[in-house]
Amino acid sequence: MVENFKDFLKDSIRKTVDFSLTAQSRGLEPPPIQKPPNPKAIRIDLIKPGEWKTIPEVSIEKAIAERKSRRHYKEEALSLEELSFLLWATQGMRDERAARYNFRTVPSAGCRHALETYIAVFRVEGLSNAIYRYLPLNHQLVEYIERENLENLISKAAFGQSFAGKSAVTFIWTALPERMEWRYAQASYKVIALDVGHVCQNLYLACEVIGAGTCAIAAYDQEYADHVLELDGEKEFTIYMAPVGKKG
Ligand SMILES: Cc1cc2nc3c(=O)[nH]c(=O)nc-3n(C[C@H](O)[C@H](O)[C@H](O)COP(=O)(O)O)c2cc1C
């Protein structure tokens, strides 16, 4: 059985796809590139690239050399500007012109970007503790869900890895496979997994720039994490998590 599972990593899966039958080839409209927010939900403007005043200039060499998985964080809050920087670095639009083509700060197979970013906020200046979703097209946050005992819920979602609830903010990425399947059918799943790796690596490096740290989490409770985010677990489901806080 195990041998069959690993096959999804091989390029040979592409040979099983009849590309003349994909949704794209059949002339169907692609799904939206950003999940439409509830029109009644409050939106929060983030600080745009070019308007940042406190993000230090750090060499890429230093950020790469210092990157490591960090699981202990200070009590210190992140500023809204720091959070804006992290969201831009992980899923933001590359620039205004590129936004027309959905080009972002991270690469994506076929530029399909089949991910959404949720953040569980515990200590960010100006934001109340709740779950928000990032809107890359608008560079805004949209209020998503308020929950009691959010720290406990997020730790539990991370299979009891308590640092997930002791962060300033925990990123939770979801996959919406339909966006990728529109072009790649069953060859979508490998590239979605590759895509989210790029996103998390950018988070690692961006954290180093602002004196913060993160740690990738793939050991999470699928059903519980999806329940906390009120996802159906089919069209959209949790794929990866990463708590962030100032270096402890
Ligand atoms: C795909 C992936 C999943 C991971 N999942 C977890 C996790 O669930 N919990 C955890 O504490 N660390 C997790 N890590 C972090 C690794 O343990 C860490 O990257 C590894 O020990 C190497 O340490 P370094 O990142 O400091 O170089 C994960 C890393 C990756 C890339």
The ligand as an SDF file (V2000), in Angstrom:
LIG
                    3D

 31 33  0  0  0  0  0  0  0  0999 V2000
    6.8040   19.6860    6.4960 C   0  0  0  0  0  0  0  0  0  0  0  0
    7.2740   19.9660    7.8960 C   0  0  0  0  0  0  0  0  0  0  0  0
    6.4910   19.6030    8.9680 C   0  0  0  0  0  0  0  0  0  0  0  0
    6.8980   19.9130   10.2760 C   0  0  0  0  0  0  0  0  0  0  0  0
    6.0520   19.6340   11.3200 N   0  0  0  0  0  0  0  0  0  0  0  0
    6.4380   19.9390   12.5770 C   0  0  0  0  0  0  0  0  0  0  0  0
    5.5500   19.7470   13.6630 C   0  0  0  0  0  0  0  0  0  0  0  0
    4.4190   19.3100   13.5160 O   0  0  0  0  0  0  0  0  0  0  0  0
    5.9980   20.0880   14.9010 N   0  0  0  0  0  0  0  0  0  0  0  0
    7.2430   20.6040   15.1100 C   0  0  0  0  0  0  0  0  0  0  0  0
    7.5810   20.9000   16.2680 O   0  0  0  0  0  0  0  0  0  0  0  0
    8.1050   20.8170   14.0860 N   0  0  0  0  0  0  0  0  0  0  0  0
    7.7250   20.5150   12.8330 C   0  0  0  0  0  0  0  0  0  0  0  0
    8.5540   20.7890   11.7790 N   0  0  0  0  0  0  0  0  0  0  0  0
    9.8650   21.4150   12.0200 C   0  0  0  0  0  0  0  0  0  0  0  0
   11.0000   20.3810   11.8950 C   0  0  0  0  0  0  0  0  0  0  0  0
   11.0130   19.5630   13.0250 O   0  0  0  0  0  0  0  0  0  0  0  0
   12.3190   21.1390   11.7150 C   0  0  0  0  0  0  0  0  0  0  0  0
   12.3200   21.8520   10.4980 O   0  0  0  0  0  0  0  0  0  0  0  0
   13.5130   20.1850   11.7510 C   0  0  0  0  0  0  0  0  0  0  0  0
   13.6700   19.5830   13.0010 O   0  0  0  0  0  0  0  0  0  0  0  0
   14.8090   20.8800   11.3800 C   0  0  0  0  0  0  0  0  0  0  0  0
   15.0540   21.9830   12.2470 O   0  0  0  0  0  0  0  0  0  0  0  0
   15.2510   23.4650   11.6950 P   0  0  0  0  0  0  0  0  0  0  0  0
   13.9550   23.8830   11.0110 O   0  0  0  0  0  0  0  0  0  0  0  0
   15.5350   24.2900   12.9010 O   0  0  0  0  0  0  0  0  0  0  0  0
   16.3600   23.4400   10.7140 O   0  0  0  0  0  0  0  0  0  0  0  0
    8.1500   20.5120   10.4830 C   0  0  0  0  0  0  0  0  0  0  0  0
    8.9390   20.9000    9.3890 C   0  0  0  0  0  0  0  0  0  0  0  0
    8.4950   20.6440    8.1140 C   0  0  0  0  0  0  0  0  0  0  0  0
    9.3240   21.1240    6.9450 C   0  0  0  0  0  0  0  0  0  0  0  0
  1  2  1  0
  2  3  1  0
  2 30  2  0
  3  4  2  0
  4  5  1  0
  4 28  1  0
  5  6  2  0
  6  7  1  0
  6 13  1  0
  7  8  2  0
  7  9  1  0
  9 10  1  0
 10 11  2  0
 10 12  1  0
 12 13  2  0
 13 14  1  0
 14 15  1  0
 14 28  1  0
 15 16  1  0
 16 17  1  0
 16 18  1  0
 18 19  1  0
 18 20  1  0
 20 21  1  0
 20 22  1  0
 22 23  1  0
 23 24  1  0
 24 25  2  0
 24 26  1  0
 24 27  1  0
 28 29  2  0
 29 30  1  0
 30 31  1  0
M  END
$$$$
